[in-house]
Amino acid sequence: MLYYLFYSLHDTISLFNIFRYITFRSAVAAMTAFFISLIFGPLVIRKLKEWQICEKITKQDSEKLDELHRHKKNTPTMGGILILAAIVISTLLWADIFNKYVLIALFSTIWLGITGFVDDYLKQVKKMAKGLTPAAKLTSQIVLGLILGTIFMSDPQLGIKLDLPFLKGVSIDLNGLYILFVILVITGSSNAVNLTDGLDGLAAGIMVMVALAFGLLSYVTGNIKFSSYLLIPYISQSGELAVFCASIAGACLGFLWFNCYPASIFMGDVGSLGLGGAIGTVALLIKKELLLVVVGGIFVLEALSVILQVVSFRIFKKRIFKIAPLHHHFQFLNWPENKVIVRFWIIAGLLALAAIVTLKIR
């Protein structure tokens, strides 16, 4: 909205011409989202405490894990509402709100944010220990994937091809499998972030780096000169997603102010599912689905650790890890929680840089 307001005045006041630049609007979008999270964070924390929407520590999974996390009891949760609000407000203020890719990204984020909200609401307010059933969550993700897949197939720029990193002009035509692939990306990314959100600031900190990386990838994909130089598919108007990604980074950074160890608030499923869906949607929109595995490498490892643990135990009756997801495994190795968090952040930062470097390897 502010983009249209200020840029419309550029003929009168030349300074406002700066609003046409995606780089400038991405920067102010990140700052806007950051300050929304920072300013309203204390209010959200106070209200969640008043409503007694707080973390519950049970012994359903592991007594040792419950003991390690005993200090987290009664910490407010569902703070993801703040993150999503900051993202949506900042994006609407600074992005081209008539850009179809921005609208799709917002739609996906809100859809899965609502799914997570219902899950948190059932657990925290209705006192239903398990919240939404796994089948209900999966159904929501699949339906979203079906909607997005149908939309993408009708877009001549997106089509049904999968671009392969490292190879010049090489792609795989997925044909009838494309919608299934979209469903896989959406369910995989949203659940992977959800599984990673188990330590103070872990998921939020990683999301900052992932969002910044995808913001840069979106910018070069939507710039005909850069995309031509880097030999990557050019997708007109997709550069506007850089503003959306910057809003994610800013919102998560502001939330991290309160969520860092020891956390004063947790994001809950409303935040983790929404953020995972957002980044998965962006990867699909800019045809960087396979790079999502690199950029979000920590999320992938966390999800894989759970899958491998379950498969190994069911087939061989043996556990690969002391406990899954992976971050808890290191806790069981007596790593302090803040050491696990920071080291995972470091790896996430390196993976984000590695993904950006691949742009020149063709």
C-alpha positions as CSV (number, residue, x, y, z in Angstrom):
1,M,0.0,0.0,0.0
2,L,2.8,2.4,0.9
3,Y,4.5,1.3,-2.3
4,Y,1.7,2.7,-4.4
5,L,1.2,5.7,-2.2
6,F,4.8,6.9,-2.3
7,Y,5.8,5.8,-5.8
8,S,2.7,7.6,-7.2
9,L,4.3,10.9,-6.0
10,H,7.7,10.3,-7.7
11,D,6.9,12.7,-10.5
12,T,6.4,15.5,-7.9
13,I,9.1,14.5,-5.5
14,S,12.0,12.7,-7.2
15,L,13.1,11.2,-3.9
16,F,10.1,8.9,-3.9
17,N,11.5,7.2,-7.1
18,I,13.5,5.1,-4.7
19,F,10.3,3.1,-3.9
20,R,10.4,1.4,-7.3
21,Y,13.5,-0.5,-6.3
22,I,12.9,-3.9,-4.8
23,T,16.1,-3.8,-2.9
24,F,15.0,-0.7,-1.0
25,R,11.5,-2.0,-0.3
26,S,12.9,-5.3,0.9
27,A,15.2,-3.5,3.4
28,V,12.3,-1.4,4.8
29,A,10.0,-4.4,4.8
30,A,12.5,-6.3,7.0
31,M,12.8,-3.4,9.3
32,T,9.1,-2.9,9.5
33,A,8.5,-6.5,10.3
34,F,11.3,-6.5,12.9
35,F,9.9,-3.5,14.8
36,I,6.3,-4.9,14.7
37,S,7.6,-8.0,16.4
38,L,9.8,-6.1,18.8
39,I,7.2,-3.5,19.8
40,F,4.2,-5.8,20.1
41,G,6.2,-8.8,21.5
42,P,5.8,-7.8,25.2
43,L,2.0,-7.2,24.7
44,V,1.6,-10.6,23.1
45,I,3.6,-12.3,25.9
46,R,1.5,-10.6,28.6
47,K,-1.8,-11.5,27.0
48,L,-0.8,-15.1,26.4
49,K,0.1,-15.3,30.1
50,E,-3.2,-13.8,31.1
51,W,-5.0,-16.3,29.0
52,Q,-2.8,-19.1,30.3
53,I,-1.8,-20.2,26.8
54,C,1.5,-21.7,28.0
55,E,3.8,-24.6,27.3
56,K,2.9,-27.8,29.1
57,I,5.6,-30.3,30.0
58,T,4.4,-33.9,30.0
59,K,6.1,-37.3,30.2
60,Q,4.5,-38.7,27.1
61,D,7.6,-38.8,25.0
62,S,10.6,-39.1,27.3
63,E,11.1,-38.5,31.0
64,K,14.7,-37.4,30.4
65,L,13.6,-34.9,27.8
66,D,10.8,-33.6,30.1
67,E,13.4,-33.1,32.8
68,L,15.7,-31.2,30.5
69,H,12.8,-28.9,29.5
70,R,11.3,-28.6,32.9
71,H,12.3,-24.9,33.1
72,K,10.2,-24.1,30.0
73,K,6.9,-24.9,31.7
74,N,4.4,-22.1,31.7
75,T,6.3,-20.2,29.0
76,P,3.7,-18.5,26.7
77,T,3.2,-20.2,23.3
78,M,1.3,-19.5,20.0
79,G,3.7,-16.5,19.5
80,G,3.7,-17.4,15.8
81,I,0.6,-15.2,15.6
82,L,2.9,-12.2,16.1
83,I,5.3,-13.5,13.4
84,L,2.6,-14.0,10.8
85,A,1.0,-10.7,11.6
86,A,4.3,-8.9,11.1
87,I,4.9,-10.7,7.8
88,V,1.5,-10.0,6.4
89,I,1.4,-6.3,7.5
90,S,4.9,-5.6,6.3
91,T,4.3,-7.3,3.0
92,L,1.1,-5.5,2.4
93,L,2.8,-2.2,3.2
94,W,5.9,-2.5,1.0
95,A,5.3,-5.1,-1.7
96,D,3.2,-4.9,-4.9
97,I,0.0,-6.3,-3.4
98,F,-1.4,-7.0,-6.9
99,N,1.6,-9.2,-7.7
100,K,0.2,-12.7,-8.2
101,Y,3.2,-14.4,-6.7
102,V,3.1,-12.3,-3.5
103,L,-0.6,-13.1,-3.1
104,I,0.0,-16.8,-3.5
105,A,2.8,-16.7,-1.0
106,L,0.6,-14.9,1.5
107,F,-2.3,-17.2,0.9
108,S,-0.1,-20.3,1.6
109,T,1.3,-18.7,4.7
110,I,-2.1,-17.8,6.1
111,W,-3.6,-21.2,5.2
112,L,-1.0,-23.2,7.1
113,G,-0.9,-20.6,9.9
114,I,-4.6,-21.1,10.4
115,T,-4.0,-24.9,10.5
116,G,-1.4,-24.4,13.1
117,F,-3.6,-22.0,15.0
118,V,-6.4,-24.5,15.2
119,D,-3.9,-27.2,16.4
120,D,-2.5,-24.9,19.1
121,Y,-6.0,-23.7,20.1
122,L,-7.3,-27.2,20.6
123,K,-4.2,-28.1,22.7
124,Q,-3.9,-24.9,24.8
125,V,-7.5,-23.7,25.1
126,K,-9.6,-26.8,24.7
127,K,-7.0,-28.9,26.6
128,M,-7.0,-31.6,24.0
129,A,-3.5,-33.0,24.5
130,K,-2.8,-34.0,20.9
131,G,-4.6,-31.1,19.2
132,L,-5.4,-31.7,15.5
133,T,-5.0,-35.3,14.5
134,P,-2.0,-36.0,12.1
135,A,-4.6,-36.9,9.5
136,A,-6.3,-33.5,9.8
137,K,-3.0,-31.6,9.5
138,L,-1.9,-33.7,6.5
139,T,-5.3,-33.2,4.8
140,S,-4.9,-29.4,5.2
141,Q,-1.4,-29.6,3.7
142,I,-2.5,-31.8,0.8
143,V,-5.5,-29.6,-0.1
144,L,-3.2,-26.6,-0.1
145,G,-0.7,-28.5,-2.3
146,L,-3.6,-29.4,-4.7
147,I,-4.7,-25.8,-5.0
148,L,-1.1,-24.5,-5.5
149,G,-0.3,-27.3,-8.0
150,T,-3.4,-26.4,-10.0
151,I,-2.5,-22.7,-10.0
152,F,1.1,-23.4,-11.0
153,M,0.2,-25.7,-13.9
154,S,-1.9,-22.9,-15.4
155,D,1.0,-20.4,-15.2
156,P,3.1,-20.6,-18.4
157,Q,6.1,-19.3,-16.6
158,L,6.1,-22.0,-13.9
159,G,4.8,-25.0,-15.9
160,I,5.5,-28.5,-14.8
161,K,9.3,-28.6,-15.1
162,L,11.8,-29.1,-12.3
163,D,15.0,-27.0,-12.8
164,L,18.2,-28.9,-11.9
165,P,21.0,-26.9,-10.1
166,F,24.5,-27.1,-11.4
167,L,23.3,-27.9,-15.0
168,K,22.9,-25.4,-17.7
169,G,19.4,-25.4,-19.2
170,V,18.5,-28.8,-17.9
171,S,15.2,-29.6,-16.3
172,I,12.9,-32.6,-15.7
173,D,9.3,-32.6,-17.1
174,L,7.2,-33.9,-14.2
175,N,4.0,-34.1,-16.3
176,G,1.2,-35.7,-14.2
177,L,3.5,-36.0,-11.2
178,Y,3.8,-32.3,-10.8
179,I,0.9,-31.8,-8.4
180,L,2.2,-34.7,-6.3
181,F,5.5,-33.0,-6.2
182,V,4.0,-29.7,-5.1
183,I,2.2,-31.5,-2.3
184,L,5.5,-33.2,-1.2
185,V,7.3,-29.8,-1.1
186,I,4.5,-28.1,0.9
187,T,4.0,-30.9,3.4
188,G,7.7,-31.6,3.7
189,S,8.7,-27.9,4.3
190,S,5.9,-27.1,6.8
191,N,6.4,-30.3,8.8
192,A,10.2,-30.0,8.8
193,V,10.1,-26.5,10.3
194,N,7.5,-27.7,12.8
195,L,9.9,-30.6,13.9
196,T,12.8,-28.2,14.2
197,D,10.9,-25.9,16.6
198,G,12.0,-27.7,19.7
199,L,14.7,-25.5,21.3
200,D,14.7,-21.8,22.2
201,G,15.2,-19.7,19.1
202,L,16.3,-22.7,16.9
203,A,13.7,-22.5,14.2
204,A,13.4,-18.7,14.3
205,G,17.1,-18.2,13.9
206,I,17.4,-20.6,11.0
207,M,14.4,-19.1,9.3
208,V,16.1,-15.7,9.3
209,M,19.0,-17.2,7.2
210,V,16.7,-19.3,5.0
211,A,14.5,-16.3,4.3
212,L,17.4,-14.0,3.4
213,A,18.8,-16.6,1.0
214,F,15.5,-17.1,-0.7
215,G,15.0,-13.3,-0.8
216,L,18.3,-13.1,-2.9
217,L,17.3,-16.1,-5.0
218,S,13.9,-14.4,-5.7
219,Y,15.5,-11.2,-6.6
220,V,17.9,-12.6,-9.2
221,T,15.2,-14.9,-10.6
222,G,12.9,-11.9,-11.2
223,N,15.7,-9.8,-12.8
224,I,16.2,-10.6,-16.4
225,K,19.8,-9.4,-16.5
226,F,20.9,-11.4,-13.4
227,S,19.0,-14.5,-14.4
228,S,20.5,-14.4,-17.9
229,Y,24.0,-13.9,-16.5
230,L,23.6,-16.7,-14.0
231,L,21.9,-19.0,-16.5
232,I,18.8,-19.6,-14.3
233,P,15.2,-19.6,-15.4
234,Y,13.8,-16.0,-15.6
235,I,10.4,-15.6,-14.0
236,S,8.9,-12.2,-14.6
237,Q,7.5,-10.4,-11.5
238,S,8.9,-13.1,-9.1
239,G,11.5,-10.5,-7.8
240,E,8.7,-9.0,-5.7
241,L,8.9,-12.1,-3.5
242,A,12.2,-10.7,-2.2
243,V,10.0,-8.2,-0.2
244,F,8.0,-11.1,1.2
245,C,11.1,-13.0,2.2
246,A,12.6,-9.9,3.8
247,S,9.5,-9.6,5.8
248,I,9.9,-13.2,7.0
249,A,13.5,-12.5,8.0
250,G,12.6,-9.3,9.9
251,A,9.6,-10.8,11.7
252,C,11.7,-13.8,12.8
253,L,14.6,-11.6,13.9
254,G,12.2,-9.5,16.0
255,F,10.6,-12.6,17.5
256,L,14.0,-14.0,18.2
257,W,14.6,-11.1,20.6
258,F,12.1,-12.8,22.9
259,N,12.5,-16.4,21.7
260,C,16.3,-16.7,22.2
261,Y,17.6,-18.8,25.1
262,P,16.1,-18.7,27.6
263,A,12.9,-18.1,25.7
264,S,10.1,-15.8,27.0
265,I,7.8,-17.1,24.3
266,F,7.4,-20.0,21.8
267,M,6.0,-19.7,18.3
268,G,3.8,-22.9,18.4
269,D,2.4,-24.7,15.4
270,V,0.8,-21.5,14.1
271,G,4.3,-20.1,13.5
272,S,6.2,-23.2,12.5
273,L,3.6,-24.5,10.0
274,G,3.0,-21.1,8.5
275,L,6.7,-20.3,8.1
276,G,7.5,-23.8,6.6
277,G,4.6,-23.4,4.1
278,A,5.8,-19.9,3.2
279,I,9.3,-20.9,2.4
280,G,8.2,-24.0,0.5
281,T,5.8,-21.9,-1.6
282,V,8.5,-19.4,-2.5
283,A,10.8,-22.3,-3.6
284,L,8.1,-23.5,-5.9
285,L,7.3,-20.1,-7.3
286,I,10.9,-19.3,-8.3
287,K,11.7,-22.9,-9.4
288,K,14.3,-23.5,-6.8
289,E,12.7,-26.5,-5.2
290,L,15.9,-28.6,-5.1
291,L,17.9,-25.7,-3.6
292,L,15.4,-25.8,-0.7
293,V,17.1,-29.0,0.4
294,V,20.4,-27.1,0.6
295,V,19.2,-23.8,2.0
296,G,16.9,-25.5,4.5
297,G,19.4,-28.3,5.1
298,I,18.9,-28.3,8.9
299,F,15.2,-28.6,8.5
300,V,15.7,-31.5,6.1
301,L,18.1,-33.3,8.6
302,E,15.6,-32.8,11.4
303,A,12.8,-34.4,9.4
304,L,15.0,-37.2,8.2
305,S,16.1,-38.0,11.7
306,V,12.5,-38.6,12.7
307,I,11.8,-40.7,9.6
308,L,14.9,-42.8,10.0
309,Q,14.2,-43.3,13.7
310,V,10.7,-44.5,13.1
311,V,11.6,-46.8,10.2
312,S,14.6,-48.3,12.0
313,F,12.6,-49.0,15.2
314,R,9.6,-50.5,13.4
315,I,11.7,-52.7,11.1
316,F,14.8,-53.5,13.2
317,K,13.6,-52.6,16.7
318,K,16.7,-50.4,17.1
319,R,17.1,-46.7,17.4
320,I,19.6,-44.8,15.3
321,F,19.5,-41.7,17.5
322,K,19.1,-41.5,21.3
323,I,16.0,-39.5,20.5
324,A,14.5,-37.7,17.5
325,P,14.4,-35.0,16.2
326,L,18.1,-34.5,15.8
327,H,18.5,-31.5,18.1
328,H,17.3,-33.5,21.1
329,H,19.8,-36.3,20.3
330,F,22.6,-33.8,21.0
331,Q,20.9,-32.7,24.2
332,F,21.0,-36.4,25.2
333,L,24.8,-36.3,24.5
334,N,24.9,-33.7,27.3
335,W,25.4,-30.7,24.9
336,P,24.0,-27.5,26.6
337,E,20.9,-26.3,24.8
338,N,22.4,-23.0,23.8
339,K,25.4,-24.8,22.3
340,V,23.1,-27.0,20.1
341,I,21.2,-23.9,19.0
342,V,24.2,-21.8,18.0
343,R,26.0,-24.6,16.2
344,F,22.8,-25.4,14.2
345,W,22.6,-21.7,13.4
346,I,26.2,-21.7,12.1
347,I,25.5,-24.8,9.9
348,A,22.3,-23.2,8.6
349,G,24.3,-20.0,7.7
350,L,26.9,-22.0,5.8
351,L,24.2,-24.0,4.0
352,A,22.5,-20.7,2.9
353,L,25.8,-19.4,1.6
354,A,26.4,-22.7,-0.2
355,A,23.1,-22.5,-2.0
356,I,23.8,-19.0,-3.2
357,V,27.3,-20.1,-4.4
358,T,25.6,-22.7,-6.6
359,L,24.1,-20.0,-8.7
360,K,27.6,-19.6,-10.4
361,I,28.1,-23.3,-10.8
362,R,26.4,-24.1,-14.1
